[in-house]
């Protein structure tokens, strides 16, 4: 019964862009442009979103995601886009933390915080910045835990949970190696495995 996908009754979802049908429709084409390597088109669409929602983490995260796909898969050794990518993720984190500070039941903010910290951790791990990767991973897992309460609100929340379930065995190995700084992550991966 604990995995029933029901939206929490006491949560105010007004202003959540992930649940806005018009935004979802608008983003469908933009996300397809990312995956078809039409980065300029996707960036134009995300900049439009940023103009309309400058204090929301979504446009900054999506602009960072576009930059990520310029890095992956063929430019992973090049650091050409690192500063831009990390700046977008840092801005998404700053905007997400502001939303979360105003409402600690804003699971959309938790989703973007988890995603932005997760992608930052991934790039830092690729660059062998282990300390930064470890702390970003810990933050990503903490916000993902918080967003689990909203697991029925959208496919994005469920996708985040699925990724954690998939990678949980690897997290267990990493947390054994990283010691005390990942204590809360170790508890989380036990419950997800």
Secondary structure, DSSP 8 states (H G I E B T S, - for coil): -TT-----TT---TT-GGG-HHHHHHHHHHHHHHHTT-HHHHHHHHHHHHHH-TTSHHHHHHHHHHHHHHHTTTTTT--TTHHHHHHHHHHHHHHHHHHHHH-TT-HHHHHHHHHHHHHHHHHHHHTT-HHHHHHHHHHHHHHHHHHGGGTTS-HHHHHHHHHHHHHHHHHHHHHHHHGGGGHHHHHHHHHH-
